Amino acid sequence: TGGFAEVTPNASTRPYGSDAPIRAGLTIARPADQRAPTLPTLPEPSPEKKSESHLGLFVWLAIAVVATIGGRYLFVELSGHDEDAFQPLEKAPEPAPEAKAYETKELAPPPPTCPKGMVYFKGGAATIGDAGDDPALALARPAHAVELAPYCLGAREVTLAEYRACVTAGACEAAHRESEFPRGDASERAWKRQRAAYSELCNEALADHDAHPVNCVTWAQAAAYCQHAGGRLPSEAEWEGAAGEAPWGDGAPTAAHLNACGEECVTWRKEHGLSAITPLYAEDDGHPGTAPVGAAAAGATKAGLFDMFGNVAEWTAEPFAPYPGASEDVAAQDFAGAHAIRGGAFNSAEPSHVRAALRYPLLAESHSHGVGFRCAAAPR
């Protein structure tokens, strides 16, 4: 047992290895007169001799045992080996595989994130302003380079429902129900008629307009809302840098791209005794005033911003000032108390009024029917 097979002896294990048969009953013949020799009888040893013989044998056995033990002890002591130590060794364990050297690369930081409902812009070098000669864009000249830090911008204009929530929270003043804007070069009579007509388009006074942009708010009201929401108003450069190219490219804008002045605008103005104008497009977009934010889905920018060129113009952060290198005529104008508004509105009728470069000064205390806002924020 113990892993070894039991061996059964066979003929090859006989003494001398002989396998010849042994025959029984065989005798050796001798002559009749010849007797077998008689061996001499040896004398029996005396009892004393037997005892001495046994004692001697015992002594020799004892000496042999002692010699064996002593020899083993002497071998162990002199050699440092113990025969019990010479046992079969288990198979040595395989060496651990050599660790592979991997190239270590520094992990890239996670991309910046923006508050919900905002779009991230990485900033960098940008060119803003207009390089043409359209009189309507005189305030947007000259085109010049700016450097923008990374920022986030709201994908949509702030809605009436969102603004009312800020009012309920006690952080905002209610939007106005009347439109207020500078008279400009209009007569006093014409200005009053315009204010009365356009006040009908202030969404705070209208039912079922929660999804429309809030309008008829001052610059301070817009700034307070954005601060309450954890952001701020965008700078002019941020706004224009985010707007980019118009969604209609080199073609003409349509009602599918933006809410501007179409046939509905012409009809509404006629009904309210206002001067006739040529519409931006021939379609009737169904909205003489604002439309729900994002309704013109085809007008989304490549970055995913809605209503940048229509619906309502938008307040921006800084006071209005001529661009560096502006013409003498522009530089000589007084813009005290005005902030810049950007983008087209539902009553925009000229192609130049729906350009990303368009900028216009509006007194901060104005609360116009055609002006709302969207918020910006720093990336996280």
C-alpha positions as semicolon CSV with decimal commas, in nm:
position;residue;x (nm);y (nm);z (nm)
1;T;0,000;0,000;0,000
2;G;0,108;0,362;0,029
3;G;0,129;0,389;-0,347
4;F;0,349;0,089;-0,415
5;A;0,221;-0,229;-0,600
6;E;0,242;-0,566;-0,420
7;V;0,487;-0,809;-0,596
8;T;0,413;-1,189;-0,615
9;P;0,723;-1,413;-0,626
10;N;0,772;-1,640;-0,934
11;A;1,026;-1,893;-1,059
12;S;1,288;-1,629;-1,109
13;T;1,295;-1,570;-0,734
14;R;1,418;-1,923;-0,652
15;P;1,778;-1,956;-0,517
16;Y;2,034;-1,928;-0,797
17;G;1,761;-1,862;-1,035
18;S;1,723;-2,235;-1,120
19;D;1,393;-2,352;-1,254
20;A;1,494;-2,727;-1,292
21;P;1,242;-2,974;-1,139
22;I;1,335;-3,144;-0,813
23;R;1,260;-3,523;-0,839
24;A;1,156;-3,723;-0,527
25;G;1,265;-4,089;-0,447
26;L;1,605;-4,082;-0,618
27;T;1,893;-4,283;-0,440
28;I;2,260;-4,325;-0,514
29;A;2,370;-4,693;-0,579
30;R;2,676;-4,828;-0,389
31;P;2,842;-5,172;-0,381
32;A;2,692;-5,413;-0,132
33;D;3,003;-5,439;0,074
34;Q;3,054;-5,069;0,089
35;R;2,905;-4,885;0,374
36;A;2,850;-4,520;0,403
37;P;3,119;-4,350;0,597
38;T;3,039;-4,270;0,955
39;L;3,105;-3,913;1,069
40;P;3,277;-3,873;1,405
41;T;3,057;-3,766;1,692
42;L;3,148;-3,430;1,836
43;P;3,136;-3,394;2,212
44;E;2,847;-3,188;2,355
45;P;2,962;-2,863;2,508
46;S;2,927;-2,841;2,881
47;P;2,658;-2,616;3,030
48;E;2,924;-2,372;3,139
49;K;3,058;-2,353;2,783
50;K;2,707;-2,293;2,648
51;S;2,658;-2,007;2,888
52;E;2,993;-1,855;2,797
53;S;2,908;-1,892;2,429
54;H;2,572;-1,722;2,471
55;L;2,727;-1,446;2,679
56;G;2,994;-1,381;2,418
57;L;2,736;-1,360;2,143
58;F;2,536;-1,109;2,345
59;V;2,847;-0,899;2,408
60;W;2,936;-0,890;2,039
61;L;2,580;-0,792;1,949
62;A;2,587;-0,510;2,205
63;I;2,920;-0,384;2,072
64;A;2,779;-0,384;1,718
65;V;2,473;-0,186;1,824
66;V;2,682;0,068;2,013
67;A;2,919;0,102;1,721
68;T;2,630;0,161;1,482
69;I;2,473;0,426;1,702
70;G;2,805;0,589;1,770
71;G;2,898;0,593;1,405
72;R;2,571;0,755;1,310
73;Y;2,611;1,014;1,586
74;L;2,968;1,085;1,481
75;F;2,858;1,123;1,116
76;V;2,583;1,367;1,207
77;E;2,807;1,569;1,436
78;L;3,097;1,590;1,191
79;S;2,901;1,637;0,869
80;G;2,606;1,838;0,994
81;H;2,368;1,603;0,812
82;D;2,094;1,387;0,941
83;E;1,986;1,096;0,729
84;D;1,627;1,164;0,834
85;A;1,661;1,493;0,658
86;F;1,724;1,324;0,326
87;Q;1,358;1,293;0,239
88;P;1,215;1,338;-0,108
89;L;1,142;1,707;-0,163
90;E;0,816;1,825;-0,299
91;K;0,834;1,990;-0,638
92;A;0,954;2,344;-0,602
93;P;0,679;2,597;-0,675
94;E;0,689;2,763;-1,012
95;P;0,830;3,115;-0,992
96;A;0,568;3,387;-1,013
97;P;0,539;3,531;-1,363
98;E;0,734;3,847;-1,405
99;A;0,508;4,150;-1,381
100;K;0,465;4,323;-1,714
101;A;0,560;4,683;-1,734
102;Y;0,270;4,894;-1,855
103;E;0,301;5,246;-1,978
104;T;0,130;5,480;-1,737
105;K;-0,065;5,768;-1,881
106;E;-0,208;6,054;-1,687
107;L;-0,588;6,043;-1,700
108;A;-0,752;6,340;-1,864
109;P;-0,967;6,547;-1,629
110;P;-1,341;6,499;-1,670
111;P;-1,503;6,746;-1,909
112;P;-1,660;7,053;-1,750
113;T;-2,030;7,038;-1,682
114;C;-2,299;7,303;-1,693
115;P;-2,615;7,353;-1,491
116;K;-2,920;7,176;-1,626
117;G;-3,060;7,343;-1,937
118;M;-2,733;7,511;-2,032
119;V;-2,483;7,450;-2,311
120;Y;-2,106;7,446;-2,257
121;F;-1,873;7,670;-2,458
122;K;-1,499;7,621;-2,424
123;G;-1,418;7,986;-2,494
124;G;-1,092;8,087;-2,654
125;A;-1,028;8,335;-2,933
126;A;-1,334;8,467;-3,117
127;T;-1,418;8,746;-3,359
128;I;-1,726;8,956;-3,293
129;G;-1,878;9,258;-3,466
130;D;-1,952;9,340;-3,827
131;A;-1,708;9,400;-4,110
132;G;-1,968;9,524;-4,361
133;D;-2,128;9,860;-4,431
134;D;-2,498;9,803;-4,345
135;P;-2,618;10,123;-4,167
136;A;-2,830;9,912;-3,930
137;L;-2,510;9,749;-3,800
138;A;-2,307;10,070;-3,752
139;L;-2,298;10,014;-3,375
140;A;-2,150;9,665;-3,431
141;R;-1,839;9,788;-3,608
142;P;-1,553;9,725;-3,633
143;A;-1,515;9,349;-3,615
144;H;-1,249;9,261;-3,361
145;A;-1,093;8,970;-3,175
146;V;-1,182;8,882;-2,817
147;E;-1,067;8,612;-2,577
148;L;-1,338;8,422;-2,393
149;A;-1,306;8,206;-2,083
150;P;-1,512;7,883;-2,077
151;Y;-1,879;7,948;-1,998
152;C;-2,227;7,801;-2,004
153;L;-2,529;7,961;-2,171
154;G;-2,896;7,878;-2,137
155;A;-3,028;7,676;-2,429
156;R;-3,359;7,863;-2,408
157;E;-3,489;8,199;-2,302
158;V;-3,627;8,219;-1,949
159;T;-3,998;8,144;-1,955
160;L;-4,280;8,328;-1,783
161;A;-4,341;8,025;-1,559
162;E;-3,976;8,015;-1,450
163;Y;-3,976;8,384;-1,375
164;R;-4,299;8,362;-1,177
165;A;-4,142;8,089;-0,962
166;C;-3,868;8,336;-0,872
167;V;-4,134;8,591;-0,780
168;T;-4,308;8,334;-0,559
169;A;-3,974;8,262;-0,388
170;G;-3,944;8,633;-0,305
171;A;-3,625;8,680;-0,509
172;C;-3,777;8,862;-0,808
173;E;-4,022;9,144;-0,871
174;A;-4,320;9,064;-1,090
175;A;-4,281;9,133;-1,461
176;H;-4,454;9,445;-1,588
177;R;-4,792;9,444;-1,760
178;E;-4,713;9,751;-1,966
179;S;-4,444;9,804;-2,226
180;E;-4,203;10,092;-2,161
181;F;-3,930;10,199;-2,405
182;P;-3,762;10,523;-2,516
183;R;-3,955;10,744;-2,755
184;G;-3,673;10,779;-3,002
185;D;-3,760;10,999;-3,300
186;A;-4,135;10,920;-3,283
187;S;-4,383;11,192;-3,208
188;E;-4,540;11,202;-2,862
189;R;-4,873;11,095;-3,009
190;A;-4,723;10,807;-3,206
191;W;-4,518;10,695;-2,905
192;K;-4,825;10,675;-2,679
193;R;-5,016;10,479;-2,941
194;Q;-4,725;10,237;-2,976
195;R;-4,695;10,187;-2,598
196;A;-5,065;10,116;-2,564
197;A;-5,062;9,866;-2,850
198;Y;-4,747;9,684;-2,746
199;S;-4,852;9,661;-2,382
200;E;-5,110;9,408;-2,498
201;L;-4,816;9,179;-2,576
202;C;-4,665;9,174;-2,224
203;N;-4,697;8,808;-2,127
204;E;-4,753;8,875;-1,756
205;A;-5,101;9,004;-1,847
206;L;-5,184;8,713;-2,080
207;A;-5,334;8,374;-2,003
208;D;-5,177;8,046;-2,116
209;H;-4,836;8,200;-2,180
210;D;-4,633;8,014;-1,917
211;A;-4,418;7,849;-2,187
212;H;-4,349;8,181;-2,362
213;P;-4,043;8,391;-2,276
214;V;-4,089;8,641;-1,999
215;N;-4,083;8,995;-2,141
216;C;-4,152;9,347;-2,017
217;V;-3,874;9,321;-1,753
218;T;-3,597;9,569;-1,673
219;W;-3,226;9,493;-1,680
220;A;-3,220;9,474;-1,299
221;Q;-3,509;9,226;-1,296
222;A;-3,329;9,005;-1,546
223;A;-3,004;9,021;-1,350
224;A;-3,182;8,937;-1,023
225;Y;-3,343;8,629;-1,173
226;C;-3,014;8,494;-1,309
227;Q;-2,845;8,552;-0,974
228;H;-3,126;8,368;-0,795
229;A;-3,085;8,080;-1,041
230;G;-2,713;8,056;-0,963
231;G;-2,590;8,233;-1,274
232;R;-2,562;8,575;-1,433
233;L;-2,645;8,758;-1,752
234;P;-2,406;8,679;-2,039
235;S;-2,162;8,932;-2,173
236;E;-2,211;9,062;-2,525
237;A;-1,909;8,868;-2,646
238;E;-2,035;8,546;-2,486
239;W;-2,376;8,591;-2,643
240;E;-2,241;8,658;-2,992
241;G;-1,974;8,391;-2,967
242;A;-2,240;8,135;-2,877
243;A;-2,483;8,244;-3,150
244;G;-2,242;8,173;-3,433
245;E;-2,375;8,148;-3,785
246;A;-2,748;8,186;-3,850
247;P;-2,921;7,847;-3,891
248;W;-3,043;7,935;-4,240
249;G;-2,690;7,996;-4,369
250;D;-2,674;8,190;-4,694
251;G;-3,046;8,142;-4,758
252;A;-3,339;8,348;-4,637
253;P;-3,493;8,298;-4,291
254;T;-3,841;8,145;-4,271
255;A;-4,105;8,096;-4,005
256;A;-3,955;7,751;-3,943
257;H;-3,629;7,915;-3,830
258;L;-3,751;8,189;-3,598
259;N;-4,043;8,390;-3,470
260;A;-4,007;8,726;-3,643
261;C;-4,236;8,953;-3,843
262;G;-4,445;8,759;-4,095
263;E;-4,787;8,819;-4,242
264;E;-4,942;8,802;-3,893
265;C;-4,722;9,097;-3,791
266;V;-4,844;9,308;-4,084
267;T;-5,205;9,230;-4,000
268;W;-5,162;9,304;-3,627
269;R;-4,998;9,641;-3,690
270;K;-5,274;9,744;-3,928
271;E;-5,539;9,648;-3,673
272;H;-5,368;9,864;-3,407
273;G;-5,318;10,172;-3,625
274;L;-4,941;10,135;-3,653
275;S;-4,736;10,214;-3,961
276;A;-4,718;9,953;-4,237
277;I;-4,398;9,753;-4,279
278;T;-4,264;9,488;-4,514
279;P;-4,243;9,152;-4,333
280;L;-3,923;8,949;-4,305
281;Y;-4,096;8,646;-4,456
282;A;-4,432;8,595;-4,626
283;E;-4,565;8,318;-4,400
284;D;-4,805;8,373;-4,115
285;D;-4,630;8,217;-3,815
286;G;-4,939;8,249;-3,597
287;H;-4,770;8,465;-3,332
288;P;-4,811;8,845;-3,352
289;G;-4,626;8,848;-3,020
290;T;-4,402;8,586;-2,860
291;A;-4,411;8,212;-2,929
292;P;-4,340;7,928;-2,686
293;V;-3,963;7,901;-2,633
294;G;-3,798;7,657;-2,870
295;A;-4,103;7,637;-3,098
296;A;-3,892;7,710;-3,408
297;A;-3,694;7,387;-3,385
298;A;-3,529;7,434;-3,725
299;G;-3,378;7,755;-3,594
300;A;-3,161;7,588;-3,331
301;T;-2,793;7,675;-3,362
302;K;-2,526;7,410;-3,415
303;A;-2,454;7,426;-3,043
304;G;-2,819;7,363;-2,955
305;L;-2,942;7,713;-2,864
306;F;-3,299;7,816;-2,947
307;D;-3,446;8,157;-3,033
308;M;-3,112;8,337;-3,059
309;F;-3,237;8,529;-3,364
310;G;-3,605;8,579;-3,284
311;N;-3,890;8,565;-3,029
312;V;-3,744;8,830;-2,793
313;A;-3,421;9,032;-2,791
314;E;-3,213;8,967;-2,479
315;W;-3,048;9,171;-2,207
316;T;-2,671;9,129;-2,165
317;A;-2,451;9,207;-1,868
318;E;-2,244;9,515;-1,943
319;P;-2,338;9,878;-2,009
320;F;-2,347;9,970;-2,376
321;A;-2,028;10,123;-2,514
322;P;-1,885;10,174;-2,865
323;Y;-1,638;9,911;-2,979
324;P;-1,271;10,008;-2,982
325;G;-1,202;10,177;-3,315
326;A;-1,568;10,272;-3,374
327;S;-1,647;10,554;-3,615
328;E;-1,652;10,912;-3,489
329;D;-2,029;10,928;-3,531
330;V;-2,078;10,627;-3,306
331;A;-1,814;10,731;-3,054
332;A;-1,979;11,073;-3,016
333;Q;-2,317;10,933;-2,909
334;D;-2,431;10,933;-2,548
335;F;-2,514;10,584;-2,422
336;A;-2,532;10,668;-2,052
337;G;-2,766;10,440;-1,858
338;A;-2,805;10,197;-2,147
339;H;-2,726;9,826;-2,156
340;A;-2,684;9,619;-2,468
341;I;-2,961;9,397;-2,599
342;R;-2,880;9,124;-2,851
343;G;-3,073;8,919;-3,106
344;G;-3,389;8,966;-3,307
345;A;-3,749;8,968;-3,182
346;F;-4,099;8,875;-3,294
347;N;-4,138;9,217;-3,463
348;S;-3,803;9,214;-3,649
349;A;-3,869;9,287;-4,017
350;E;-3,524;9,362;-4,161
351;P;-3,264;9,092;-4,244
352;S;-3,001;9,296;-4,058
353;H;-3,218;9,276;-3,744
354;V;-3,171;8,900;-3,722
355;R;-2,791;8,897;-3,745
356;A;-2,574;8,770;-3,458
357;A;-2,366;9,090;-3,469
358;L;-2,666;9,321;-3,413
359;R;-2,642;9,522;-3,090
360;Y;-2,869;9,792;-2,963
361;P;-2,861;10,021;-2,657
362;L;-3,165;10,020;-2,427
363;L;-3,205;10,216;-2,105
364;A;-3,175;9,978;-1,811
365;E;-3,511;10,087;-1,663
366;S;-3,699;10,003;-1,984
367;H;-3,933;9,702;-1,982
368;S;-4,010;9,645;-2,345
369;H;-4,253;9,398;-2,502
370;G;-3,976;9,279;-2,735
371;V;-3,707;9,211;-2,472
372;G;-3,644;8,915;-2,243
373;F;-3,326;8,731;-2,144
374;R;-3,139;8,406;-2,091
375;C;-2,878;8,330;-1,826
376;A;-2,513;8,232;-1,831
377;A;-2,302;8,054;-1,569
378;A;-1,951;7,933;-1,500
379;P;-1,877;7,566;-1,583
380;R;-1,837;7,322;-1,292
